[in-house]
Amino acid sequence: MLSFIAVLVFLGCTPTKDAAEKTAADILGNPEYQAISYGGYREITRDIQPNIPQLKEDMKILSAMGVKLLRTYNVHYDEAENLLKAIRKLKAKDPEFEMYVMLGAWIDCKNAWTDLPDRIRDQDSERNAAEIARAVELTQQYPEIVKIIAVGNEAMVHWATEYYVEPAIILNWVNHLQNLKAEGQLPETLWITSSDNFASWGGGGSEYHNDDLNALIEAVDFISMHTYPMHDTHYNPDFWGVPEEEYHLTDLEKIHSAMNRAMDYAISQYESVVAYMHGLGIDKPVHIGETGWATISNEYYGDDGARAIDEYKSGLYYHQMREWTDREGISCFYFEAFDEQWKDAANPLGSENHFGLINLQAQAKYPLWDLVDDGTFDGLTRDGQPITKTFNGDKEAMMKTVKVPPTAREIKEMHR
């Protein structure tokens, strides 16, 4: 074997690892391994779980798009294990098939999602230990697929009032998993993180800065941070709208200028996390665990508010985000692969139901129209339907749904 490797090196070839040997360190930051946030739920409730054939369909679609790294959110539903089974079946049929997973373990504070009056932020929900144990079990069973465990999702950000915990809780579970690695119970190449809002990682206000957060940044193998300019077109809209010096621009130029500022805003949040980490004397990878741009909304971000939501703006943001992260060697778990209507079942037009790049009618939204055109999805189906385009591919019809953002003055009036 050594002589064979020597010949390869002499010929200028670098021996490559097979899929089973690929590690998080090999995958994260590699533009050949596009990342995405994934949920396979089709119905208005998670009581109806996606089955293995459905999950296999989704994996084929995502693989065709160049996606090779998925982010999931919890392990207490059947979906998590069924997804791993589906991937293993696809790999068994085609050894060249690659799909890896950042397995999410959901974390809550004590009394979260109950009728009890108080949420106890510095104590675990009774379910947390079981969630972590299940994540460990699945990682042990599927080590060739699970390359990362993420402890919690937006579990430290203060606006998650129903369930957020203090960083000490996340730190405890991250250290637990790191100890299991040290003891040989988990692969030593497994990377551990938590996936949270940029402010939770120190990039926001000083109310988040404390010794436990600093210890957590030291303990994780990389930082997985979230940035959502789309939401802040309402909540922090300083970058949004049409400033007076742009009144002379065409409507399309105004839209593009606003979206360029949205992208700059996302980059600034990423850089704020890096700066905080470096200020602690720590240097490790920072990747984007979530960012996205919904396509439908009847809320603050829609036509009666920030006028931020439509497929065209979504396409601009998606392509700019992919181009920037690929160039900078940042993995971006873009949110999300497919629409999921359970997230806001009581409000079908709520934005949470419409972050997918592909809708529930198996229609690729505008960000992916070029992939339909070049045959990427030929022969693939979702729930028996071929992948087609929204608006029947009629860009002129789509553009009629696109609104120019309000002026900066109008935005100030909205927030009075």
C-alpha positions in Angstrom: 0.0 0.0 0.0 2.8 2.4 0.8 4.5 1.9 -2.5 1.1 2.4 -4.3 0.7 5.7 -2.4 4.2 6.7 -3.3 3.5 6.1 -7.0 0.4 8.3 -6.8 2.3 11.1 -5.1 5.1 10.8 -7.7 2.5 11.1 -10.5 1.1 14.2 -8.8 -2.1 12.6 -7.5 -3.3 12.9 -4.0 -4.9 9.7 -2.5 -8.5 10.6 -1.6 -10.4 9.3 1.4 -13.4 7.1 0.7 -16.8 8.2 2.0 -16.5 6.3 5.3 -13.3 8.0 6.1 -14.5 11.6 5.4 -14.6 13.7 8.5 -16.2 17.0 9.5 -12.8 18.6 9.1 -12.8 17.4 5.5 -16.3 18.4 4.7 -17.0 21.7 6.5 -15.9 24.7 4.4 -15.5 22.6 1.3 -17.6 24.1 -1.6 -17.8 20.6 -3.1 -19.9 19.6 -0.1 -22.9 22.1 -0.2 -24.9 22.1 3.1 -28.6 22.6 3.7 -31.1 22.5 6.5 -33.5 19.6 6.0 -36.9 18.5 7.2 -38.9 16.0 5.2 -42.3 16.7 6.7 -45.1 17.0 4.1 -48.2 17.3 6.3 -49.5 20.0 8.8 -48.4 17.9 11.8 -45.3 16.0 12.7 -47.5 13.2 13.9 -47.3 12.0 10.3 -43.7 11.1 9.7 -42.0 11.0 6.3 -41.3 7.4 5.3 -38.1 6.0 4.0 -39.1 6.0 0.3 -40.0 9.7 0.6 -36.7 10.5 2.4 -34.8 8.6 -0.4 -36.6 10.8 -3.0 -35.5 13.9 -1.2 -31.9 12.7 -0.9 -31.7 12.1 -4.6 -33.0 15.6 -5.3 -30.6 17.2 -2.9 -27.7 15.2 -4.2 -28.4 16.3 -7.7 -28.2 19.9 -6.5 -24.7 19.2 -5.1 -25.8 19.0 -1.5 -23.8 16.5 0.5 -24.3 17.7 4.1 -27.6 18.0 5.9 -28.6 19.6 9.1 -31.4 18.1 11.2 -33.0 19.4 14.4 -34.0 16.7 16.8 -33.9 12.9 17.3 -37.0 12.1 19.3 -39.1 11.7 16.1 -38.7 8.7 13.7 -37.6 11.1 10.9 -34.0 11.3 12.2 -33.4 7.5 12.3 -35.4 7.0 9.1 -33.2 9.6 7.3 -30.1 7.8 8.3 -31.5 4.5 7.2 -32.5 6.0 3.8 -29.0 7.4 3.3 -27.4 4.1 4.2 -29.7 2.3 1.7 -28.7 4.7 -1.0 -25.1 4.2 -0.2 -25.5 0.4 -0.3 -27.0 0.7 -3.8 -24.4 3.2 -5.0 -21.1 3.3 -3.1 -20.3 6.6 -4.7 -23.3 8.2 -3.1 -22.4 10.8 -0.5 -24.6 12.4 2.1 -23.5 13.3 5.6 -25.5 14.7 8.6 -25.1 17.3 11.3 -27.4 15.6 13.8 -29.4 18.1 15.9 -30.2 17.3 19.5 -33.1 19.6 20.7 -32.5 21.3 24.0 -35.2 23.0 26.2 -35.2 24.7 29.6 -37.1 23.2 32.5 -40.9 23.8 32.1 -40.7 24.7 28.4 -43.8 24.0 26.4 -45.9 23.5 29.6 -48.7 25.4 31.3 -46.4 26.1 34.3 -45.9 29.8 34.8 -42.1 29.9 35.1 -39.4 28.8 32.6 -36.3 27.8 34.6 -33.4 28.9 32.3 -30.5 27.3 34.2 -32.1 23.9 34.5 -32.6 21.1 31.9 -35.9 19.9 30.6 -36.4 16.3 31.7 -36.2 15.3 28.0 -32.7 16.8 27.3 -30.8 13.8 28.7 -32.9 11.4 26.5 -32.4 13.6 23.5 -28.6 13.6 23.9 -28.5 9.9 24.6 -30.4 9.2 21.4 -28.1 11.4 19.4 -25.2 9.4 20.8 -26.9 6.1 20.0 -27.6 7.2 16.4 -24.1 8.5 15.9 -22.7 5.2 17.1 -25.0 3.3 14.7 -24.3 5.5 11.7 -20.7 6.8 12.1 -20.2 6.8 8.3 -23.0 9.4 8.0 -23.2 11.4 11.2 -20.2 13.7 11.2 -21.4 16.4 13.6 -23.7 16.7 16.6 -25.3 20.1 17.2 -26.5 20.6 20.8 -29.6 22.8 20.7 -31.2 25.0 18.1 -31.5 28.7 18.9 -31.5 27.5 22.5 -29.6 30.4 24.0 -31.1 33.4 22.2 -33.3 35.4 24.5 -36.2 35.9 22.1 -36.9 32.2 22.2 -38.9 32.9 25.3 -40.6 29.5 25.4 -37.6 27.4 25.8 -34.2 29.2 25.9 -31.5 28.1 28.3 -28.4 29.7 29.8 -25.1 28.9 28.0 -24.1 26.7 31.0 -26.7 24.1 30.0 -25.3 23.9 26.4 -21.8 23.9 27.8 -22.6 20.9 30.0 -23.8 18.8 27.2 -21.0 19.8 24.8 -18.5 18.8 27.4 -20.4 15.5 27.9 -20.1 14.7 24.2 -16.4 15.8 24.1 -15.8 13.4 27.1 -17.4 10.5 25.2 -15.1 11.2 22.3 -12.1 11.2 24.6 -13.3 7.9 26.1 -13.6 6.3 22.7 -17.4 6.0 22.8 -17.8 8.4 19.9 -15.5 8.8 16.9 -12.6 11.2 17.7 -13.2 12.9 14.4 -16.8 13.7 15.3 -17.3 17.5 15.7 -19.5 19.0 18.3 -21.2 22.4 18.2 -24.3 24.3 19.0 -26.3 26.1 16.4 -27.6 29.5 17.5 -28.3 33.1 16.6 -25.3 35.3 16.0 -26.0 37.3 19.2 -25.9 34.1 21.3 -22.3 33.6 20.1 -21.2 37.0 21.3 -21.9 39.0 18.1 -24.7 41.0 19.6 -25.2 42.9 22.8 -23.2 42.6 26.0 -26.1 40.9 27.7 -25.0 37.7 26.0 -21.3 38.0 27.1 -20.4 35.8 30.1 -17.9 33.3 31.2 -20.1 30.3 30.3 -20.4 31.5 26.7 -16.7 32.0 26.5 -16.1 28.5 27.9 -18.6 27.1 25.3 -16.7 28.8 22.5 -13.6 27.1 23.8 -15.3 23.7 24.1 -17.0 23.4 20.6 -15.1 22.2 17.6 -16.6 25.0 15.5 -19.2 27.7 15.8 -22.5 27.3 14.0 -24.2 30.8 13.8 -27.5 32.0 12.4 -28.2 35.2 10.5 -31.6 36.4 9.2 -31.7 39.7 7.4 -35.1 38.8 6.2 -36.6 39.0 9.8 -34.7 42.2 10.5 -36.3 43.9 7.6 -38.9 44.4 10.3 -37.1 44.1 13.6 -34.0 46.0 12.8 -34.6 47.7 9.5 -31.8 50.2 9.4 -30.3 48.5 6.3 -33.7 48.1 4.6 -35.9 50.3 2.5 -35.1 52.9 -0.1 -33.0 55.8 1.2 -33.6 59.2 -0.2 -30.4 59.2 -2.3 -31.9 56.2 -4.2 -35.3 57.6 -5.1 -34.1 58.2 -8.7 -33.3 54.6 -9.3 -35.6 52.2 -11.2 -37.7 49.9 -9.2 -35.5 46.9 -10.1 -32.4 48.9 -9.1 -34.0 49.8 -5.7 -34.7 46.1 -5.1 -31.2 45.0 -5.9 -29.6 47.7 -3.8 -31.8 46.7 -0.8 -30.8 43.1 -1.3 -27.1 44.0 -1.5 -27.4 45.8 1.8 -29.2 42.7 3.3 -26.3 40.6 2.2 -23.8 43.0 3.7 -25.9 42.9 6.9 -25.6 39.1 7.1 -21.8 39.3 6.5 -21.5 41.9 9.3 -23.2 39.6 11.7 -20.9 36.7 10.7 -17.9 39.0 11.2 -19.1 40.1 14.6 -19.1 36.5 15.8 -15.6 36.0 14.5 -14.4 39.2 16.1 -15.8 38.2 19.5 -14.2 34.8 19.3 -10.8 36.3 18.3 -11.2 38.8 21.2 -11.1 35.8 23.5 -7.9 34.6 21.9 -9.7 31.7 20.2 -9.4 30.8 16.6 -11.6 28.1 15.1 -14.0 27.7 12.2 -17.2 29.6 12.1 -19.9 28.3 9.8 -23.5 29.4 9.1 -25.9 27.0 10.7 -28.9 28.8 9.2 -29.8 31.7 6.9 -32.6 31.9 4.4 -35.3 34.1 2.8 -38.9 33.0 2.7 -41.1 33.4 -0.4 -44.6 34.0 1.0 -45.6 35.9 4.1 -48.8 37.6 5.4 -46.8 39.0 8.4 -44.5 41.9 9.1 -42.2 41.0 6.2 -45.0 40.8 3.6 -46.7 43.2 1.3 -48.4 45.1 4.2 -45.1 45.5 6.0 -41.5 45.5 4.9 -42.4 44.2 1.4 -39.4 41.9 1.6 -40.9 38.5 0.7 -41.1 37.1 -2.8 -39.3 34.5 -5.0 -37.2 37.1 -6.8 -35.6 38.5 -3.6 -35.2 35.0 -2.3 -33.3 34.1 -5.5 -31.0 37.1 -5.1 -30.2 36.3 -1.5 -29.7 32.6 -2.2 -27.2 33.1 -5.0 -25.3 35.9 -3.2 -25.1 33.8 -0.1 -23.8 30.7 -1.9 -21.3 32.7 -3.8 -19.9 34.5 -0.7 -19.7 31.4 1.5 -18.2 29.3 -1.3 -15.5 31.9 -1.9 -14.7 32.3 1.8 -14.6 28.6 2.6 -17.7 28.8 4.9 -20.3 26.0 5.0 -23.8 27.4 4.8 -26.7 25.2 6.0 -29.2 27.2 3.9 -32.7 27.2 5.3 -34.2 25.2 3.9 -34.5 22.5 1.3 -38.3 22.0 1.1 -41.4 23.8 2.4 -42.8 22.4 5.6 -46.4 23.3 6.4 -46.5 22.1 10.0 -44.4 25.0 11.3 -47.2 27.4 11.2 -50.2 25.1 10.6 -52.7 27.7 11.8 -51.5 30.3 9.3 -50.9 28.7 5.9 -49.4 32.0 4.5 -47.0 32.3 7.4 -43.4 32.7 6.4 -42.2 29.7 8.4 -44.1 27.5 6.0 -42.4 28.9 3.0 -38.6 29.0 3.4 -38.1 25.9 1.2 -36.3 26.1 -2.2 -38.8 23.5 -3.4 -42.5 23.7 -2.5 -45.0 21.0 -1.6 -46.1 20.7 -5.2 -42.6 19.6 -6.2 -42.0 23.0 -7.9 -38.6 24.5 -7.7 -38.8 28.2 -6.7 -37.0 30.9 -8.6 -33.6 30.4 -7.0 -33.5 26.9 -8.6 -35.0 27.6 -12.0 -31.6 27.4 -13.7 -31.2 23.8 -12.3 -34.6 22.8 -13.9 -33.4 24.3 -17.2 -30.1 22.4 -17.2 -31.7 19.1 -16.5 -30.5 18.6 -12.9 -33.8 17.1 -11.8 -34.5 15.0 -14.9 -35.9 11.6 -13.9 -36.4 12.7 -10.3 -39.7 13.0 -8.5 -41.1 14.1 -5.2 -44.1 12.2 -4.0 -44.5 11.0 -7.6 -44.4 14.5 -9.2 -41.5 15.6 -11.4 -39.7 18.8 -10.4 -41.1 21.7 -12.4 -40.9 25.5 -11.9 -43.1 27.8 -9.9 -45.2 30.2 -12.1 -44.8 27.7 -14.9 -41.4 29.3 -15.4 -43.0 32.6 -16.4 -40.6 35.2 -15.0 -42.8 38.1 -16.1 -45.7 36.6 -14.1 -43.4 36.1 -11.1 -42.1 39.7 -11.3 -45.7 41.0 -10.9 -45.6 39.7 -7.4 -42.4 41.6 -6.5 -42.8 44.7 -4.5 -40.3 47.6 -4.0 -39.3 48.0 -0.4 -40.8 51.0 1.4 -38.8 54.2 1.7 -36.7 54.7 4.8 -39.2 57.3 5.9 -42.2 54.9 5.5 -40.4 52.4 7.6 -39.9 54.9 10.4 -43.6 55.6 10.2 -44.5 51.9 10.5 -42.4 51.6 13.7 -43.9 54.6 15.5 
